[in-house]
């Protein structure tokens, strides 16, 4: 199937006139058309988009795409999602000497969600997404859990064993609890308990104002650095899943809702989510808001489907209105259409394989104004739109299975100017190059 025009692929009537489903479709179309795959994809052991800042972003966007399939009831880009499966060894090849534990966990979480959406009948139990998610979890636990039990254990940030941050510990609690739900493996319960107790005993969640800290100090207390929204989103889901796994929902689910309301009331401006580092966020942080919105939708789904949904009716309404307000604001204030305006677009690994750019394109801040587009901010807004899709949307029509052929990456050289303007291109072997850091120069095939 060739690349059909966006007006045909993402017609509003396909989605029962659900505006957020159409916005999601158009934003996913632009993400895939403009940035997937990277022109140098063949150099990596995993799927790569043209311009993501790191390995972890190529992993977490898979959950965004499969959520679009789930919430808008379609199979668009299924080959990209199903083709993302890698074993642990292949993922470890992404970094030397190894990726950080949170980087690997993003793949584990995406693989679990893919298994959940595709269903057990479409996932090989010995080599599939659920299996590899468990392998990732076991690798993180074996290598990352503090065996000295300092501060009650916890997962180190990476193999240097220099710090314990919230992100990897919330991820591992979520991974373990969700693995238990999807696999039924009761042997996971002790580790889930250990993860939960580490988070609670080290006061990562402030039980006065329900902010989530970014990590702990060596004295086994919160580091009192609050702000990254993805920490709050991950912790919400981790508490919900751990509540189900350990029969502690009465204790943990209210905590998840309090964290959500803290973010909605305090990490916002005029009701729109703002990242703590704005306006000077690095490329990692440009995706944080979307991850929060993803987990807010999961909390919303749980609240609506739980037996005590009446208890959370006020929260459900707050979450729905918050998501819609953010969706409308991003669409109206932070969008650029290349057919109508000059839009600044970043292609880190060389120009798009299609040699053209399509919209809608989005900048860093949901509030706007539009500044520039790259896959980080595009994926963040896609997460927002997908999380805002109404329950029960059905996709109807042949384009609901839109899955165009993936263009073949063409080898680039330094003569193609593939690097960002401030990063020197360095040829280290005929046909191979790397982009040096902005503070480096290339000398005899090495960045120094």
C-alpha positions in Angstrom: 0.0 0.0 0.0 1.5 3.4 -1.0 1.4 6.4 1.2 -2.2 7.7 0.8 -2.9 11.4 1.5 -3.6 12.3 5.1 -7.0 13.6 4.2 -8.0 10.1 3.1 -6.2 8.1 5.8 -7.6 10.2 8.7 -11.1 11.2 7.7 -13.2 12.3 10.7 -16.1 10.0 9.8 -13.8 7.0 10.1 -13.8 7.5 13.9 -17.5 8.2 14.5 -16.6 11.9 14.4 -14.4 11.7 17.4 -12.1 14.7 17.1 -9.3 13.4 19.3 -9.2 10.1 17.3 -8.8 12.1 14.1 -6.1 14.4 15.7 -4.3 11.3 16.8 -4.5 9.7 13.4 -3.1 12.9 11.7 -0.3 13.3 14.3 0.7 9.7 14.0 0.7 10.0 10.2 3.0 13.0 10.4 5.3 11.3 12.9 5.7 8.2 10.7 5.9 10.0 7.4 8.4 12.6 8.5 10.7 10.7 10.9 10.3 6.9 10.4 12.6 5.2 9.9 15.9 7.0 10.4 18.0 7.1 7.3 20.7 5.4 9.3 18.4 2.8 10.9 20.5 0.0 9.7 23.3 1.0 12.1 21.2 0.2 15.2 20.0 -3.0 16.8 16.5 -1.6 17.4 14.0 0.5 15.5 14.9 4.1 15.2 13.1 7.3 14.3 15.0 10.2 12.7 15.8 12.6 15.5 14.9 10.9 18.8 17.5 11.9 21.4 18.1 8.4 22.7 17.4 4.7 22.8 14.7 5.0 25.4 12.5 7.3 23.3 12.5 4.8 20.5 11.2 2.3 23.0 8.5 4.4 24.8 6.9 5.6 21.5 5.9 2.0 20.8 3.4 2.2 23.7 2.0 5.4 22.2 1.4 3.8 18.8 -0.2 0.7 20.3 -2.5 2.8 22.5 -3.6 4.6 19.3 -4.5 1.2 17.9 -6.4 0.3 21.1 -8.3 3.5 21.8 -9.2 4.3 18.2 -9.9 0.6 17.3 -7.6 0.3 14.3 -4.5 -1.6 13.2 -2.6 1.4 11.7 1.2 1.0 11.6 0.8 -2.5 13.0 4.0 -3.7 11.2 6.0 -1.1 13.1 4.6 -2.2 16.4 4.8 -5.9 15.8 8.3 -5.5 14.2 9.7 -3.8 17.3 10.3 -7.1 19.2 14.0 -7.5 20.3 15.6 -9.9 22.8 17.5 -8.6 25.7 20.9 -9.2 24.2 20.0 -7.2 21.1 18.7 -4.3 23.2 21.8 -4.3 25.3 23.8 -3.7 22.1 22.3 -0.3 22.0 24.9 1.1 24.5 28.4 0.4 25.7 28.8 -1.1 28.2 25.0 -1.3 28.7 21.9 0.9 28.8 20.7 2.4 32.0 18.0 0.4 33.8 15.2 2.9 33.1 16.1 2.9 29.4 15.6 -0.9 29.3 12.4 -0.6 31.3 10.7 1.5 28.7 10.9 -1.4 26.3 9.6 -3.7 28.9 6.5 -1.5 29.5 5.9 -1.1 25.8 6.2 -4.8 25.3 3.7 -5.5 28.0 1.2 -3.1 26.6 1.6 -4.6 23.1 0.9 -8.0 24.5 -2.1 -6.7 26.4 -3.6 -5.1 23.2 -2.7 -7.8 20.8 -3.8 -10.6 23.1 -2.2 -13.8 24.2 -3.4 -15.6 21.1 -1.2 -13.3 18.9 1.9 -13.5 21.1 4.3 -16.4 21.1 4.7 -17.5 24.8 8.3 -18.5 24.4 9.7 -15.7 22.2 7.0 -13.0 22.2 6.4 -9.6 23.8 5.3 -11.0 27.2 8.3 -13.3 27.3 10.8 -10.5 26.4 9.2 -8.2 28.9 9.9 -10.7 31.6 13.4 -11.2 30.4 13.9 -7.4 30.6 12.5 -7.3 34.2 14.7 -10.2 35.3 17.8 -8.5 33.8 17.0 -5.2 35.5 16.4 -6.9 38.9 19.5 -9.2 38.7 21.8 -6.4 37.7 20.1 -3.3 39.2 18.7 -4.2 42.6 20.9 -3.0 45.4 22.1 -6.3 46.9 23.5 -4.5 50.0 20.0 -3.5 50.9 21.0 0.0 51.7 17.8 2.1 52.2 15.9 -1.1 51.7 17.4 -1.9 48.4 16.0 -0.2 45.3 17.1 -0.2 41.7 20.2 1.8 40.8 20.1 4.2 37.9 22.8 2.4 36.0 25.8 0.0 36.4 27.9 2.7 38.0 25.8 2.3 41.2 25.9 6.0 41.9 22.3 6.9 42.5 18.7 5.6 42.8 16.2 7.7 40.9 12.4 7.5 41.0 11.9 6.7 37.3 13.5 3.2 37.3 12.0 2.3 40.7 8.5 3.3 39.6 9.0 1.4 36.3 10.1 -1.8 38.0 7.2 -1.7 40.4 4.9 -1.2 37.5 6.6 -3.8 35.4 6.5 -6.5 38.1 2.9 -5.9 39.1 1.7 -5.8 35.5 3.7 -9.0 34.7 1.9 -10.7 37.5 -1.5 -9.6 36.2 -0.7 -10.7 32.6 1.2 -13.9 33.4 -0.2 -15.0 36.7 3.3 -15.8 38.0 2.9 -15.6 41.8 6.7 -15.8 42.3 6.8 -12.1 41.4 5.0 -11.1 44.6 8.0 -10.8 46.9 9.9 -8.6 44.5 6.8 -6.4 44.0 6.5 -6.0 47.7 10.2 -5.1 48.0 9.8 -2.4 45.2 6.8 -0.9 46.9 8.3 -0.8 50.3 11.4 0.9 48.9 9.3 3.6 47.4 7.2 4.1 50.5 9.9 3.9 53.2 12.2 6.4 51.4 9.4 9.0 51.2 9.6 9.3 47.4 5.9 10.3 47.5 5.3 13.3 49.8 2.3 12.2 51.9 1.5 15.8 52.7 1.2 17.3 49.3 1.5 14.2 47.1 4.4 15.5 45.0 6.7 12.7 43.6 10.4 13.3 44.2 13.0 12.6 41.5 15.0 10.2 43.7 16.5 9.6 47.2 19.5 10.8 49.1 22.1 8.6 50.8 20.4 9.1 54.1 17.3 7.2 52.7 15.0 10.2 52.3 13.5 12.0 49.4 15.9 14.3 47.5 13.2 17.0 47.6 13.5 17.6 43.9 10.0 17.7 42.5 8.8 18.4 39.0 9.3 15.9 36.2 5.7 15.0 35.3 6.6 11.5 34.0 7.6 10.5 37.5 4.1 11.3 38.7 2.5 9.5 35.8 4.5 6.3 36.3 3.9 6.3 40.0 0.1 6.6 39.5 0.1 3.4 37.3 2.6 1.7 39.6 0.3 2.2 42.6 -2.8 1.0 40.7 -1.1 -2.2 39.4 0.6 -2.9 42.7 -2.7 -2.5 44.5 -4.2 -5.2 42.3 -1.1 -7.4 42.6 -0.9 -7.2 46.4 -4.5 -6.8 47.3 -3.8 -3.2 48.5 -6.0 -1.2 46.2 -7.8 0.4 49.1 -4.5 1.9 50.2 -2.7 2.6 46.9 -5.4 3.7 44.5 -6.3 6.8 46.5 -2.6 7.7 46.5 -2.6 7.4 42.7 -5.6 9.8 42.4 -4.0 12.3 44.9 -0.8 12.3 42.8 -2.9 13.0 39.6 -4.7 15.9 41.2 -1.5 17.4 42.5 -0.1 17.5 39.0 -3.3 18.8 37.5 -3.5 21.6 40.1 0.2 22.5 40.4 2.1 21.5 37.2 -0.2 23.6 35.0 -0.8 27.1 33.7 -4.3 28.0 32.9 -5.2 24.4 33.1 -2.5 23.2 30.6 0.3 20.9 31.7 3.7 22.6 31.9 7.0 20.7 32.4 9.1 21.9 35.3 12.0 22.8 33.1 10.0 25.0 30.6 11.1 26.9 28.6 14.5 25.3 28.6 13.8 21.6 28.6 16.4 19.1 27.1 15.3 16.6 24.5 14.5 13.9 27.2 12.1 16.2 29.1 10.2 17.1 25.9 8.5 13.7 26.1 7.6 13.8 29.8 4.2 15.5 29.5 3.0 12.9 27.0 4.0 10.1 29.3 2.1 11.7 32.2 -1.0 12.0 30.0 -0.7 8.3 29.0 -0.8 7.3 32.6 -3.6 9.7 33.5 -5.6 7.9 30.8 -4.8 4.5 32.4 -5.9 5.8 35.8 -9.1 7.1 34.1 -9.7 3.7 32.5 -9.2 2.0 35.9 -11.5 4.4 37.7 -14.3 3.9 35.1 -14.1 0.1 35.0 -13.6 -0.5 38.8 -16.5 -1.7 41.0 -16.3 1.4 43.0 -16.3 3.8 40.0 -19.0 5.9 41.7 -16.4 6.8 44.4 -14.2 8.4 41.7 -16.9 10.0 39.5 -15.7 13.6 40.4 -12.1 12.6 39.5 -13.3 11.0 36.3 -14.9 14.3 35.2 -11.8 16.3 36.2 -9.5 14.0 34.2 -11.8 14.0 31.1 -12.0 17.8 31.1 -8.3 18.2 31.7 -7.4 16.0 28.8 -9.8 17.7 26.4 -8.7 21.2 27.4 -5.0 20.2 26.8 -5.9 18.6 23.5 -7.8 21.7 22.3 -5.1 24.0 23.5 -2.3 22.1 21.7 -4.3 21.8 18.5 -5.2 25.5 18.4 -2.0 27.1 19.9 0.9 24.8 19.1 0.3 23.5 15.6 2.0 24.3 12.3 0.9 23.1 8.9 3.7 23.0 6.3 1.2 23.5 3.5 0.2 26.9 5.0 3.2 28.1 6.9 7.0 27.8 7.1 7.5 25.3 9.9 10.9 24.6 11.5 11.5 20.9 11.4 14.6 19.0 12.8 16.0 15.9 11.1 18.9 14.8 13.2 20.1 11.9 10.9 19.7 13.6 7.5 16.6 14.7 5.6 13.3 12.7 5.6 13.3 9.6 3.4 10.2 11.0 1.7 12.1 14.3 0.9 9.0 16.2 1.9 7.4 17.2 5.2 3.7 16.9 6.1 1.7 18.2 9.1 0.3 18.6 11.5 3.5 19.5 13.3 3.8 20.4 17.0 6.2 22.4 19.1 7.5 21.8 22.6 4.8 23.5 24.7 1.2 22.5 24.6 0.4 26.2 25.2 2.3 27.3 22.2 3.4 29.2 20.4 4.8 26.8 17.9 8.6 26.8 17.8 10.0 23.7 16.1 9.2 20.1 15.5 11.1 16.9 16.2 9.9 13.4 17.1 10.1 14.1 20.8 7.5 16.9 20.8 5.4 15.2 18.1 5.2 12.0 20.2 4.4 14.0 23.3 1.4 15.6 21.6 0.4 12.2 20.1 0.3 10.8 23.6 -2.0 13.6 24.6 -4.4 13.2 21.7 -4.5 9.4 22.1 -5.2 9.7 25.8 -8.1 12.1 25.0 -10.0 9.7 22.7 -13.5 9.0 23.9 -14.3 5.5 25.2 -15.9 3.1 22.7 -14.6 4.8 19.4 -14.8 2.5 16.4 -12.8 2.8 13.3 -14.7 2.0 10.1 -13.3 1.8 6.6 -10.3 0.4 4.7 -7.9 3.0 6.0 -8.3 1.6 9.5 -5.6 -0.9 8.6 -3.4 1.7 6.9 0.2 0.3 7.1 2.3 1.7 4.3 5.6 0.1 3.2 8.5 1.3 5.2 11.0 3.1 3.0 14.4 1.5 2.9 17.1 3.6 4.6 19.7 4.8 2.2 23.3 4.9 3.4 24.5 8.4 4.2 28.0 9.9 4.4 29.3 13.1 5.9 28.8 14.7 2.4 25.0 14.4 3.0 25.4 16.7 6.1 23.5 14.3 8.3 24.5 15.8 11.7 22.9 18.7 13.6 24.5 22.1 12.7 26.6 22.2 15.9 27.8 18.6 15.8 30.8 17.8 13.5 30.4 14.8 11.2 33.2 12.3 11.6 34.0 9.5 9.1 35.6 6.6 11.0 35.5 4.0 8.2 34.5 4.0 4.6 30.7 4.3 4.5 30.4 4.9 8.3 30.2 8.0 10.3 29.2 9.4 13.7 28.1 12.8 14.9 30.6 14.2 17.4 29.4 16.2 20.4 29.2 20.0 19.9 32.3 20.3 22.1 34.4 17.9 20.1 36.2 17.8 16.8 36.9 15.0 14.4 40.5 13.9 14.1 41.6 10.8 12.2 38.2 9.2 12.5 37.8 9.9 16.2 35.7 12.5 18.1 38.1 14.2 20.5 
